Amino acid sequence: MKKNESAPVTLGTESIGKLLKQYAIPAIIAMTASSLYNITDSIFIGHGVGPLALSGLAITFPLMNLAAAFGSLVGVGASTLLSIRMGQKDYETANHILGNVFSLNLIMGVLISLITIPFLEPILLFFGASPATLHYSYDFMFVILLGNVFTHMYFGLNALLRSAGNPQRAMVATIYTVLINIVLNPLFIFGFGWGIRGAAIATIISQAIVLGWLVHTFNDKNYFIHWKRGIYKLKRQIVSDSFAIGMAPFLMNAAGCLIVIIVNQQLLKHGGDLAVGAYGIVVRVAFLFIMIVMGLNQGMQPIAGYNYGAKLYDRVTEVLKKSIFYATLIMTAGTVLVELFPHAVASIFTTEENLVNIAVTGLRWVFAIYPLIGFQMVCSAFFQSIGKPKKSIILAMSRQVLILIPILLILPNYLGVTGVWESMFISDAFSVVLAGVLLWTEFRTHKN
């Protein structure tokens, strides 16, 4: 990296449209590539191992969400804090944020593995694994947890790289990870015959390789944040501020963990192992479009955070409006595709007709509300980016805990598997309304 203090400064001077293009497009490409990897991973597992392996993979989602929750607590919180500090021209604190992210991810990555591995089998059984799917979920998750520290480090440093004015490099890092994954997956699953364990090994190896590149990237002494002595000792203010901002995505992922557990249990109860596998397909397809909007949000956040820190509120409003517009277009495109061709989409993952039919119903219900979900996602990311996590937390908890959990516990008892899909639709609709109310109150406060 070349010396580039002008990169953060342009966040407050360059046109918003150009900045959003500069920051969001690389992030969208990176997130799309990452999502496509998850899809191809499921395709390899579905066709190379079998439909029950897809169900076993779906059982691991809660634990993956929990690990992601701790990762976002550090990564999202610290990267947002970095953007705000750059807006305030506080480059000394920005450099300490880098060192603190390294230390926190090292501690959390190791602790999560040490705590969960000894109890992995009962955890997976509680998450909804059956005798037919347990060994698939165990084989996959055991490997992932062994390499958990690489995953935390990789995501944390890549988030900082993006917020530090290098979205293109962050995009390249993600694409490298995906490409290595895609090459290793068929080799390990088919060539070496490692099955679902091979998919997990491919994931960890690809992240470890790219992590080495990220560490090297921050070695440039001419860049305004880089590795140096004295930045690794945890500073209370940085940790507390990062955790405060990162608490919203942490709770979202933690709540997501609880939701997936309940969904898997309800699907297993009312539809069996194939219904759980269908949920895995729905999640993979939904995440393709969710990740694209998340990429847009990642491009929006440093722009909004910097300008909010610099008190350039008109620019904050402009980037928010543009982001909402593009997010709505993205999610509407996803809805059109899935609603018109649900059978073709589900058939990509498996040739098991019963599994495909269950997934088709889930896809249609889940995507029916998606044209409005882009707005909700941008609002949540916006509140994080301006250092107001409480509204993000309210938005996430109301949707995933206060609304979805009660419906999930009641509706499937009357409607079976369809009741699970309808519960998601209802909670998403509520979250859109709530996002609109919270955003309106935020802008009303600024006007006053």
C-alpha positions as CSV (number, residue, x, y, z in Angstrom):
1,M,0.0,0.0,0.0
2,K,1.2,3.4,-0.8
3,K,1.0,6.3,1.6
4,N,-2.6,7.3,1.2
5,E,-4.0,9.7,3.8
6,S,-5.9,11.4,0.9
7,A,-8.1,8.3,0.6
8,P,-10.0,8.9,3.7
9,V,-10.1,12.7,3.1
10,T,-11.8,12.2,-0.2
11,L,-14.7,10.6,1.7
12,G,-15.7,14.1,2.7
13,T,-15.1,15.9,-0.6
14,E,-15.7,13.6,-3.6
15,S,-19.2,13.3,-5.1
16,I,-21.4,10.7,-3.2
17,G,-22.3,8.9,-6.4
18,K,-18.7,8.4,-7.3
19,L,-17.7,7.4,-3.8
20,L,-20.5,4.9,-3.6
21,K,-19.5,3.4,-6.9
22,Q,-15.8,3.3,-5.8
23,Y,-16.5,1.7,-2.4
24,A,-19.7,-0.4,-3.0
25,I,-18.8,-2.1,-6.3
26,P,-15.7,-3.8,-5.0
27,A,-17.6,-4.8,-1.9
28,I,-20.6,-6.1,-3.9
29,I,-18.3,-8.1,-6.2
30,A,-16.5,-9.5,-3.1
31,M,-19.7,-10.4,-1.3
32,T,-21.3,-11.9,-4.4
33,A,-18.2,-14.0,-5.0
34,S,-18.4,-15.1,-1.4
35,S,-22.1,-16.0,-1.7
36,L,-21.5,-17.9,-4.9
37,Y,-18.8,-19.9,-3.1
38,N,-21.4,-20.9,-0.5
39,I,-23.8,-21.9,-3.2
40,T,-21.2,-23.9,-5.1
41,D,-20.1,-25.4,-1.8
42,S,-23.7,-26.6,-1.3
43,I,-23.9,-27.9,-4.9
44,F,-20.7,-29.9,-4.5
45,I,-22.0,-31.3,-1.2
46,G,-25.5,-32.0,-2.5
47,H,-24.4,-33.8,-5.7
48,G,-21.1,-35.3,-4.3
49,V,-22.2,-36.4,-0.9
50,G,-26.0,-36.5,-1.0
51,P,-29.3,-34.8,0.0
52,L,-28.9,-35.7,3.7
53,A,-25.5,-34.0,3.7
54,L,-27.3,-30.8,2.7
55,S,-29.5,-31.3,5.8
56,G,-26.4,-31.9,7.9
57,L,-24.9,-28.7,6.6
58,A,-28.0,-26.7,7.5
59,I,-27.7,-28.0,11.1
60,T,-24.3,-26.2,11.3
61,F,-25.9,-22.8,10.5
62,P,-26.6,-21.8,14.2
63,L,-23.0,-22.4,15.2
64,M,-21.7,-20.7,12.2
65,N,-24.0,-17.7,13.0
66,L,-22.7,-17.7,16.6
67,A,-19.1,-17.6,15.4
68,A,-20.0,-14.9,13.0
69,A,-21.7,-13.0,15.8
70,F,-18.4,-12.7,17.7
71,G,-16.5,-11.9,14.5
72,S,-18.9,-9.0,13.7
73,L,-18.7,-7.8,17.3
74,V,-15.1,-7.0,16.6
75,G,-14.9,-6.6,12.9
76,V,-18.0,-4.5,12.1
77,G,-17.6,-2.4,15.3
78,A,-13.9,-1.7,14.8
79,S,-14.2,-0.9,11.1
80,T,-17.1,1.5,11.7
81,L,-15.1,3.1,14.5
82,L,-12.2,3.4,12.2
83,S,-14.3,5.3,9.6
84,I,-15.5,7.7,12.3
85,R,-12.0,8.3,13.7
86,M,-10.7,9.0,10.2
87,G,-13.5,11.5,9.7
88,Q,-12.2,13.2,12.9
89,K,-8.6,13.0,11.6
90,D,-7.6,10.9,14.6
91,Y,-5.1,8.7,12.9
92,E,-3.3,7.7,16.1
93,T,-6.4,6.0,17.4
94,A,-7.0,4.5,13.9
95,N,-3.7,2.7,14.1
96,H,-4.4,1.4,17.6
97,I,-7.7,0.0,16.3
98,L,-5.7,-2.2,13.9
99,G,-3.7,-3.7,16.7
100,N,-6.7,-4.2,19.0
101,V,-8.6,-6.0,16.2
102,F,-5.7,-8.4,15.8
103,S,-5.6,-9.1,19.5
104,L,-9.3,-9.4,20.0
105,N,-9.8,-11.8,17.1
106,L,-6.9,-13.9,18.3
107,I,-8.5,-14.2,21.7
108,M,-12.0,-14.8,20.6
109,G,-11.1,-17.2,17.8
110,V,-9.2,-19.5,20.1
111,L,-11.7,-19.3,23.0
112,I,-14.7,-20.2,20.8
113,S,-12.9,-23.3,19.5
114,L,-11.8,-24.4,23.0
115,I,-15.3,-24.0,24.4
116,T,-17.3,-25.6,21.6
117,I,-15.3,-28.5,20.3
118,P,-15.5,-30.7,23.5
119,F,-19.4,-30.4,23.4
120,L,-19.9,-30.3,19.6
121,E,-22.0,-33.5,19.3
122,P,-24.6,-32.6,22.0
123,I,-24.7,-29.0,20.6
124,L,-25.5,-30.3,17.1
125,L,-28.2,-32.6,18.5
126,F,-29.8,-29.7,20.2
127,F,-29.6,-27.7,17.0
128,G,-31.8,-30.3,15.3
129,A,-29.4,-33.0,14.0
130,S,-30.9,-36.5,13.6
131,P,-29.1,-39.8,13.7
132,A,-29.1,-39.7,9.9
133,T,-27.5,-36.2,9.6
134,L,-25.3,-35.9,12.8
135,H,-22.1,-37.3,11.3
136,Y,-22.3,-34.9,8.3
137,S,-22.8,-31.8,10.5
138,Y,-20.1,-33.0,13.0
139,D,-17.5,-33.7,10.3
140,F,-18.0,-30.3,8.8
141,M,-18.2,-28.2,11.9
142,F,-15.2,-29.9,13.7
143,V,-12.9,-28.8,10.9
144,I,-14.4,-25.3,10.8
145,L,-13.9,-24.8,14.5
146,L,-10.3,-26.0,14.4
147,G,-9.6,-23.2,12.0
148,N,-11.9,-20.6,13.6
149,V,-9.1,-18.2,14.5
150,F,-8.1,-17.9,10.8
151,T,-11.7,-17.1,10.0
152,H,-11.9,-14.4,12.6
153,M,-8.6,-12.8,11.6
154,Y,-9.4,-12.9,7.9
155,F,-12.8,-11.2,8.2
156,G,-11.6,-8.7,10.8
157,L,-8.6,-7.5,8.9
158,N,-10.5,-7.4,5.6
159,A,-13.2,-5.2,7.1
160,L,-10.5,-2.8,8.3
161,L,-8.8,-2.8,4.9
162,R,-12.1,-1.7,3.3
163,S,-12.8,1.0,5.9
164,A,-9.2,2.3,5.6
165,G,-9.8,3.4,2.0
166,N,-8.9,0.2,0.2
167,P,-12.1,-1.4,-1.0
168,Q,-10.5,-2.8,-4.1
169,R,-7.9,-4.7,-2.1
170,A,-10.6,-6.0,0.2
171,M,-12.5,-7.2,-2.8
172,V,-9.4,-8.9,-4.2
173,A,-8.9,-10.7,-0.8
174,T,-12.4,-12.1,-0.9
175,I,-12.2,-13.1,-4.5
176,Y,-8.9,-14.9,-3.9
177,T,-10.6,-16.8,-1.0
178,V,-13.4,-17.8,-3.2
179,L,-11.2,-18.9,-6.1
180,I,-9.0,-21.0,-3.9
181,N,-12.2,-22.6,-2.4
182,I,-13.7,-23.4,-5.7
183,V,-10.5,-25.1,-6.8
184,L,-10.0,-27.1,-3.6
185,N,-13.6,-28.1,-3.1
186,P,-14.0,-30.7,-6.0
187,L,-10.4,-31.8,-5.4
188,F,-11.0,-32.6,-1.7
189,I,-14.7,-33.9,-2.0
190,F,-14.4,-35.9,-5.2
191,G,-10.6,-36.4,-5.8
192,F,-9.5,-37.3,-2.3
193,G,-12.9,-38.7,-1.3
194,W,-13.0,-36.6,1.9
195,G,-16.8,-35.8,1.6
196,I,-18.2,-33.0,3.6
197,R,-15.1,-32.7,5.6
198,G,-13.2,-31.8,2.5
199,A,-15.5,-28.8,1.9
200,A,-14.6,-27.5,5.4
201,I,-10.9,-28.1,4.9
202,A,-11.0,-26.1,1.7
203,T,-12.7,-23.3,3.5
204,I,-10.1,-23.0,6.2
205,I,-7.1,-23.4,3.9
206,S,-8.4,-20.6,1.6
207,Q,-9.0,-18.2,4.5
208,A,-5.6,-19.0,6.0
209,I,-3.8,-18.3,2.7
210,V,-5.5,-15.0,2.1
211,L,-5.0,-14.0,5.8
212,G,-1.3,-14.2,5.2
213,W,-1.7,-11.8,2.3
214,L,-3.7,-9.4,4.5
215,V,-1.1,-9.4,7.2
216,H,1.5,-8.6,4.7
217,T,-0.6,-5.8,3.2
218,F,-0.7,-4.0,6.6
219,N,3.1,-4.3,6.8
220,D,3.7,-1.1,4.7
221,K,5.2,1.4,7.0
222,N,4.3,4.3,4.7
223,Y,0.6,3.7,5.1
224,F,-1.3,5.6,7.9
225,I,-2.2,2.4,9.6
226,H,0.2,-0.5,9.8
227,W,1.8,-3.0,12.2
228,K,4.0,-1.5,14.8
229,R,4.9,-1.9,18.5
230,G,2.5,-0.7,21.1
231,I,-0.8,-1.1,19.1
232,Y,-1.6,-4.6,20.2
233,K,-2.3,-3.9,23.9
234,L,-6.1,-3.7,24.4
235,K,-7.3,-0.2,25.1
236,R,-10.5,0.1,27.1
237,Q,-11.9,2.9,25.0
238,I,-11.3,1.2,21.7
239,V,-12.7,-2.1,22.9
240,S,-15.7,-0.6,24.5
241,D,-16.5,1.7,21.5
242,S,-16.0,-1.2,19.1
243,F,-18.2,-3.5,21.1
244,A,-20.9,-0.8,21.5
245,I,-21.1,-0.3,17.7
246,G,-20.6,-4.0,16.9
247,M,-23.3,-5.1,19.4
248,A,-26.1,-4.6,16.9
249,P,-24.6,-7.1,14.3
250,F,-23.5,-9.3,17.2
251,L,-27.1,-9.6,18.5
252,M,-28.4,-10.0,15.0
253,N,-26.2,-13.0,14.4
254,A,-26.8,-14.4,17.9
255,A,-30.5,-14.0,17.4
256,G,-30.1,-15.6,14.0
257,C,-28.4,-18.5,15.8
258,L,-31.5,-19.0,18.0
259,I,-33.8,-18.6,15.1
260,V,-32.1,-21.2,13.0
261,I,-32.2,-23.6,15.9
262,I,-36.0,-23.2,16.2
263,V,-36.5,-23.3,12.5
264,N,-34.5,-26.6,12.2
265,Q,-36.4,-28.1,15.1
266,Q,-39.8,-27.1,13.7
267,L,-38.9,-28.4,10.2
268,L,-37.5,-31.6,11.6
269,K,-40.7,-32.1,13.6
270,H,-43.2,-31.3,10.9
271,G,-41.3,-32.3,7.7
272,G,-38.3,-34.4,8.6
273,D,-34.7,-34.3,7.4
274,L,-35.5,-33.2,3.9
275,A,-37.4,-30.1,5.2
276,V,-34.2,-29.1,7.0
277,G,-32.2,-29.6,3.8
278,A,-34.8,-27.5,2.0
279,Y,-34.2,-24.7,4.5
280,G,-30.5,-25.0,3.7
281,I,-31.2,-24.4,0.0
282,V,-33.5,-21.4,0.7
283,V,-30.8,-19.8,2.9
284,R,-28.1,-20.2,0.3
285,V,-30.3,-18.7,-2.4
286,A,-31.5,-15.9,-0.2
287,F,-28.0,-15.1,0.9
288,L,-26.9,-14.5,-2.6
289,F,-29.1,-11.3,-2.8
290,I,-28.6,-10.5,0.9
291,M,-24.8,-10.6,0.4
292,I,-25.1,-8.2,-2.5
293,V,-27.0,-5.7,-0.4
294,M,-24.4,-6.3,2.4
295,G,-21.7,-5.4,-0.1
296,L,-23.6,-2.2,-0.9
297,N,-23.9,-1.5,2.8
298,Q,-20.2,-2.1,3.3
299,G,-19.5,0.5,0.6
300,M,-22.0,2.9,2.2
301,Q,-20.8,2.6,5.8
302,P,-17.3,4.2,5.6
303,I,-18.9,7.1,3.5
304,A,-21.7,7.6,6.0
305,G,-19.5,7.1,9.0
306,Y,-16.8,9.6,7.8
307,N,-19.2,12.3,6.8
308,Y,-21.2,11.9,10.0
309,G,-18.0,12.2,12.0
310,A,-17.2,15.3,10.0
311,K,-20.7,16.7,10.5
312,L,-21.5,16.8,6.8
313,Y,-25.1,15.7,7.3
314,D,-26.3,16.5,3.8
315,R,-23.8,14.0,2.4
316,V,-24.9,11.4,4.9
317,T,-28.5,11.8,3.8
318,E,-27.5,11.5,0.1
319,V,-25.5,8.3,0.5
320,L,-28.4,6.8,2.5
321,K,-31.0,7.6,-0.2
322,K,-28.8,6.2,-3.0
323,S,-28.1,3.0,-1.0
324,I,-31.8,2.4,-0.3
325,F,-32.6,2.9,-4.0
326,Y,-30.0,0.4,-5.2
327,A,-30.8,-2.1,-2.4
328,T,-34.5,-2.1,-3.5
329,L,-33.5,-2.8,-7.1
330,I,-31.3,-5.7,-6.1
331,M,-33.9,-7.4,-3.9
332,T,-36.6,-6.9,-6.5
333,A,-34.5,-8.6,-9.1
334,G,-34.0,-11.6,-6.7
335,T,-37.8,-11.8,-6.1
336,V,-38.6,-11.8,-9.8
337,L,-36.0,-14.6,-10.5
338,V,-37.1,-16.8,-7.7
339,E,-40.9,-16.3,-8.1
340,L,-40.7,-17.1,-11.8
341,F,-38.3,-20.0,-11.7
342,P,-38.3,-21.5,-8.2
343,H,-38.1,-25.2,-9.4
344,A,-35.1,-24.5,-11.6
345,V,-33.3,-22.6,-8.8
346,A,-33.9,-25.4,-6.2
347,S,-32.9,-28.1,-8.7
348,I,-29.4,-26.6,-9.0
349,F,-28.6,-28.1,-5.6
350,T,-30.1,-31.6,-5.8
351,T,-32.0,-34.0,-8.0
352,E,-34.1,-35.3,-5.1
353,E,-37.6,-34.3,-6.2
354,N,-39.2,-34.2,-2.7
355,L,-36.4,-32.0,-1.5
356,V,-36.8,-29.7,-4.5
357,N,-40.6,-29.4,-3.9
358,I,-40.2,-28.4,-0.3
359,A,-37.6,-25.9,-1.2
360,V,-39.8,-24.3,-3.9
361,T,-42.5,-23.5,-1.3
362,G,-39.9,-22.0,1.0
363,L,-38.4,-19.9,-1.7
364,R,-41.7,-18.4,-2.8
365,W,-42.7,-17.4,0.7
366,V,-39.4,-16.0,1.8
367,F,-38.8,-14.0,-1.4
368,A,-42.3,-12.6,-1.5
369,I,-41.3,-9.7,0.9
370,Y,-37.8,-9.2,-0.4
371,P,-38.4,-6.1,-2.6
372,L,-38.9,-4.3,0.8
373,I,-36.1,-6.0,2.7
374,G,-33.4,-4.0,1.0
375,F,-34.7,-0.9,2.7
376,Q,-34.6,-2.6,6.1
377,M,-31.1,-3.8,5.6
378,V,-29.7,-0.4,4.6
379,C,-31.4,1.2,7.6
380,S,-29.8,-1.2,10.0
381,A,-26.4,-0.7,8.5
382,F,-26.8,3.0,8.5
383,F,-27.5,3.2,12.2
384,Q,-24.3,1.2,12.8
385,S,-22.3,3.4,10.5
386,I,-23.2,6.6,12.3
387,G,-22.4,5.1,15.7
388,K,-26.0,4.6,16.9
389,P,-26.2,0.9,17.5
390,K,-29.2,1.0,19.8
391,K,-31.6,1.5,16.8
392,S,-29.9,-1.3,15.0
393,I,-30.3,-3.5,18.0
394,I,-34.0,-2.6,18.4
395,L,-34.5,-3.3,14.7
396,A,-32.8,-6.7,14.9
397,M,-34.3,-7.9,18.2
398,S,-37.8,-6.9,17.3
399,R,-37.7,-8.8,14.0
400,Q,-35.9,-11.9,15.1
401,V,-36.9,-12.3,18.7
402,L,-40.1,-10.5,19.6
403,I,-41.9,-11.3,16.4
404,L,-40.4,-14.3,14.7
405,I,-39.9,-16.6,17.6
406,P,-43.5,-16.5,18.9
407,I,-44.8,-17.0,15.4
408,L,-42.4,-19.9,14.8
409,L,-43.6,-21.6,17.9
410,I,-47.3,-21.3,17.1
411,L,-47.9,-21.2,13.3
412,P,-46.3,-24.5,12.3
413,N,-48.5,-26.4,14.7
414,Y,-51.4,-25.5,12.5
415,L,-49.8,-25.2,9.0
416,G,-46.9,-27.6,9.2
417,V,-43.8,-26.7,7.2
418,T,-45.6,-24.0,5.3
419,G,-46.1,-22.3,8.7
420,V,-42.4,-22.0,9.1
421,W,-42.1,-20.1,5.8
422,E,-45.1,-17.9,6.5
423,S,-43.6,-17.0,9.9
424,M,-40.5,-15.6,8.1
425,F,-42.7,-13.5,5.8
426,I,-44.7,-12.0,8.6
427,S,-41.6,-11.0,10.7
428,D,-39.8,-9.5,7.7
429,A,-42.9,-7.4,6.9
430,F,-43.0,-6.1,10.5
431,S,-39.2,-5.3,10.4
432,V,-39.7,-3.1,7.3
433,V,-42.4,-1.0,9.0
434,L,-40.2,-0.6,12.1
435,A,-37.2,0.4,10.0
436,G,-39.2,3.2,8.4
437,V,-40.4,4.5,11.8
438,L,-36.8,4.5,13.3
439,L,-35.4,6.2,10.2
440,W,-38.1,8.8,10.3
441,T,-37.4,9.6,14.0
442,E,-33.7,9.9,13.3
443,F,-34.1,12.5,10.5
444,R,-36.7,14.3,12.5
445,T,-34.1,14.7,15.3
446,H,-31.5,16.1,12.9
447,K,-34.0,18.6,11.5
448,N,-34.8,19.9,15.0
